[in-house]
Amino acid sequence: MKKLLILGAGIYQVPLIKKAKEMGLYTVVTSMPGNYPGFALADKVYYEDTTDLEAVRRIAEQEGIAGVVTAGTDVCVPTQGYLCDTLGLRGPTLEAAEKAQSKRLMKQAFREYGVNTAPFISVPMDNEDPREVCEEIGYPVIVKAIDSSGSRGITRVNGPEDLPLAYREVRSCTRADTYLIEKFLVGEEFGAQAFVYDGTIRFILPHGDYVFQGSTGVPIGHFAPYEVSEEILAQSREQLQKAVTAMGVDNCAINADFILCDGVPYVLEIGARSGATCLVEMTEQYYGIDYYKQIIRCSLGEEPDFTPGNDKRQPCVVMLLRSDESGVIESVDMGEQTDPRVLDLSLDYKVGEEIRAFRKGPDRIGQCVVIADSVEEGKRILDEALSKVKIELRKN
């Protein structure tokens, strides 16, 4: 029986674990200790820091793994790359993974290869008051940690008065000695899921985003199709191909963020892994493909198959469940959900567990996946389903 190493045991790794077991693979999961749902599902668990390259390599060699994967997080992608390099596995290289994790290295690669992206400047972490940098770029700007994910450490700054808060936020979310300040581009943001195999983008699915407006925009949901012209789609694919070539990313899923400015798509950043916030599930429904399976097949050295299973693309709307308040769950009533188009409405937490008020992606408490004949209808069905969910909290 082949063994698959899955980095991380959180909610976004759970579908990988389940799919691997369904495929008859022996699942080895490694993660720091914690209340992570993947531990209970894996065949074998190692409580190890997924960023410790040598420790995870020893586990991989001891188990004789045939592949290594992760999903929904950038944190352990460099470890995946290191294992691919040292053990001859299929997936991104360490160099490419480090560029995908470090927004500074990523942006530098974009600039060198002429990828459409926002102007930026790398700033030393001990610069607590980078007014001159912001004035050089021109307000508004984005202050951004170079090594975080889930929209952490990212703050929009409209003027000098916003800098102290932005600096505290970026400093609290990073272990790096630099951070980025980049121009806030004005336009329509959208995302894309894609897969690069043997250096070529196999598919690209643009999707619209529903955004929570906190200190910066945080995606809370998505929808497909996202209506763009064939010209913009072609430009987006061209820019994404240039971006993955610039970074050397190959043989993995791609999670990309774009912004459309004056009819021109700009690449904000890309991740060398599948997206979070139900993006894999949305991709599966839209194309009728088993996306997690293809991610795993690629990691095992098998050619993935992205042949659509739907003659007609299936509109899909997905959304995170969130709470406005922090507290301990006292009771849950999911309501009477009878619409078969609600494919998944689930909570990540149980009664008695503590949840956080939503500010960033990891504060999610559940998810909802809906299909329909149109995005508009799907959003209506989703809103109706969520309106029936009642969760009582005991405040701390």
N, C-alpha and C positions, 0 to 999 in steps of 0.2 A: 504494500500500500504506500503510495507516494505521500510525503509529508509536506504540508504548506505552512510556512511561518507567517503569522499575521501580527503586524506591529500595532499594538494598541488593543484595548478591550472595551472601548467606549461604545456609545450608541451608534456611531457611524461605522464601526468595525463589525458590529453584530451581523448585518446582512452578509458580509464576506464570510464570516465563520459558518453561518447557516448554509450558504451556497456551497462552500467547500465540502462540508459534510454531505450535502445532497449529491455532490459529484463523486463521493466515495473516497475523499481525501482525509488523511489524518491531520487534524488541526492542532498546531502548536502556537500558543498565544503568549506574547510577552508584553508586560506593562508594569508600571509602578503600582504598588499596592493601593487599593482604593475600592470604592463601591461601584465597580464597573460591571455591566451586565454580561460582557463577553466571557468573563471567567467561568461562569456556570455552564457555558455552551461548549467550551473548547475540550479537546481530548487531553491536552496537557497544557499546563500553565507554568510560566516562569515569571516571578515577580522581580522584574529588572527594568531599569531605566532604558527606554527605547532610544535615547540619544547616546548611550554608552556604546560606541562602535565595537570595541573589543569584547565587552561582555556579551553583547548580542551575537557577535561572530562565533564565540565559543559555544553558545547555545545552538546556533545553526549547524556548526560542524558536529557537535555531539549528536544532534538529531538526524543529521544527514538529509537536510531539507532539499526538496526539488524546486522550490520557488519561494519568493517572499513578496508580500503585498501589504498595502494599507489603503485607507480611504478616508476622505473628509478632513484630513489634517496635514499640515506641512511639517510638523515638528519632527517626525521620524523618517521623512523621505531621504535625508542624507544617509541614515543608517541603511535604508533599503539600497541606496546607490552603492554604499561601501560593500555590502554583501554581494551585490551583483558583480562588482569589480573583483573581489577577492575569491569568490566561489564560482565565478563563471556563470552566473544566473542571468536570466533575461529580464531587462528592466532598465531604468535610467542609471547612468553612471554617477559616481560620487560627485564629480565635477559639475555635471548638469544639475544634480539634486541640490547642491549647495547654491548654485545660481537661482534655482527655483525657490529655495527657502529664503535667501538673502535678497531683499528688495533692492539693496544697493548694487550688488553684483548683477542682478537681473536688469536694472535700469541702465547700467553701464553697457551691458551686452546689447540692449536695445539701441542705445545711442550709436554704438560702434557699427551696427549692421543696418542702420537707417530705418528702424522700425518706428512707425508713427506712435509717439508716446509723449507724455507731459514733460515739459522742462523741469529739471530738478537739480538740487545741490545736496551733497553729502556733508553733514555737519558733525563735528566732534561732540560726544556726549557731555563733555564738561562745559559746553556753550549753553548756558541757561537762558540767555536773552539774545536770540538770533535775529534781532530786528533788521540789521543790515542785510542779512541773507533774504529775509522776507521782502524787504523793499527792493532788492535787486530783482527778485522773481516777479514781484507785484501781487498785492492782495487781490482776492483771497488765495490762501495757500492751504496745503494739507501737510500737517506734521505727522510723520509716520515712522513707527518702529520698523526696523529692517528684518526682524526675525520672528514676527508674531503672525498668528492666523486668527480666523473668526472675528475679524474687524477690531481686534484689540490693539490698543496703542496707536490709533488713528484718529486725528481730530482736525476738523476744519477751523482755520483761523482767519477771521475777517479783518482783524486789525491788531495792533500791538497789545491792546487790553486783553486779548484772548491767549496770549503766549504763555503766561505762567501756568494756567490750567493745562494747556496742551503739553508743555514740557513735563509737568508732573505725571501726566498720563503716559507719555512715551517712556519716561524713565522707569515707571512702575511695571512696564510690560516687556522689558528687553534685558538681555544679558550682553548686548553688543556695546562697542565703544563709539559708535556713530549712530546717527539717525538721519532720516531724509526730510527735506522740505521740498515740496513740488508744487507746481502751479495747479490751482483748482480749475480744471477745465469745465466750461459751461456747455452743457449739451444734454443729450438723452443717454443715460447709462443703460447698458444691457450686458448680458452674460452669454457665454457659449460653453457647451460641453463638446469635447472632441476627443479623438484618439489618434496618436501618432505611432506608426508601426513601420519599421525599416526606413525611417526618415521621412515618411510621407503621411500627411493628414488623411486618415481614412474616412472620416465624416466630421461635419461641424453642425451643431444644432444651436442656433441663436435662441435665446429665451429672454422673456421679459422678467423683471424683478419687482416684487413688492418690497418696499423699504421702510424700516423703522427709523424715524429721525431722532437720534440722540445727539451726542457730541459730533457724530458723523453718521452718514447713512449706513444702516445695517440691514442686509437682506433677510427678510423673514418668510419669503415665499417666491414662487416663480410660476411662469406659465409658458406654454408652447402650443401653437406656433407664435413666434414673435414676428410680426409682419415687417419685413424689410424688402427693398427692391432687390432684384437679381444683381444689379450693379453693386449695391452695398454689401450683399452677401459675398460676392466675388472678391471685393476689396478686403472684407473681413477675413476671408480664408487666406488671401495673399499675405496679409499682415500677420496672421497667426502662424503661417508657414515660415515667414521670415523670423518671427519671434522664437519658435522652437529650434530653428536652425542656429540662430544667434546663441542660444543657451546650450545647444547640444542635447536637448531633451529628446528621448526616443523610447519606443516600446512601452508606452504607458498612457493612461487616461490623462486628459488635460482639462483643467478648470480655468476658464479665461474670463477676464473682465474687460469690457470695452466701453467707450463713450463715443457717441456720434456727435461731432462738432461740425456744423456747416456742411453736412452731407458727407463728411470724411470720418471713417472709423479709426479711433486711436486705441491702442492696447494699453490698458492701465497696468495689468499684471497678469501672470499666469501661474498656475500651480501644476506640478508634475504628479497629479493624482486626481481622482474623481471628486466632484464637488460635494459639499455638504447640503444641508437644508433640502433633502429629498430630491436632489438633482439627478441622481442615478435612477430613482424610481420614475421620475418624469421622463427621462430619456427612454427607459424601457417601455413605458406606455406609448409614447409618441411613435417610436419606430417599431414596436412589437419585437424587441430583441431582449435577450437575457444578458444585460450589460455586466452584471457582477461575474457571470460565468466567463465572459470574454476577457475581462480583466485578469481573472485567475488563469485562463488558458494561456494568455500571453506570458504570464510569469513562469509558467511551466515549460516554456519554449515551444508551445503550440501556436499555430497561426489563428488569431481571433477571426470570427465571422460576424460581420456587421450587416449581413443581408437583411433588409427590413422584412418583418413578418406581417406588416400591415400594407394592403394594397392602397389604402387611404390612410394618411397620417392621422393619429388619434389625438385630438386636443386634450391637454391635461393641465390641471391647476394644482399646485401643492402649497402648503402653508405650515409653518411652525405653530404649535400651541405655546402661548406665553401667558405670563401673569404680570399684572401691574404692581403686585406687592410681594414681598418676601414673607415666608412663614412656613409652618408645618401643615401638611395636608391633613385635614380632619375628615373630609368626606368627598366622594367623587360620584357624580351622576352624569354619565355620558349621553343621557337622553335616549329616546327611541329612534334609532337610526335604521330606516327601512329602505332608503334609496340605494339600489345596487351600484349606482355610479360612484358612491363613496367607497373606494376600494380599501382605504386604510384610515382609521381614526383611532389613534392610540396614545397613551400616556407613557412617559419614560419613568414615572415615579409612582410609588404606592402610598396608600394612607399611612401616615406616621413619618413620612420622609420630608425633608426640608427642601424647599425650592427658593430660588432667588427671583426678585423682580427683574424683568427683562431689560437688559442694557446692551448685551453682546450676544453673539451667536450661541455660545455654550450655555446661556441661561434658558434655552428652550426647555419645555416640559413635555413636549409631545409633537405629533405631526398628523397632517391630514392630506390624503391624496385622492383627487377626484378626476374622473374623465367625463366628457360631455361632447356634444356636437359642435360646440364653439367655446372659446375662452370665456366669453361673457356669460354663457349658461353655466359653465363650470364654476366661475366665481360665485354665481348666485347659489348654486348647490352647496358649495363649500361654506359660504356665509351662513346658510340655513343650518347646516350640520353643526357648525361651531356655536351657533346661538343656543343650541340645546344642551351644551356642555356646562355643567355647574360644578365648581370646585370650591369647597369651603376651606379657609385657612385659619390657623391659629397663629397670630403674630408673635414673633419672638420678643 
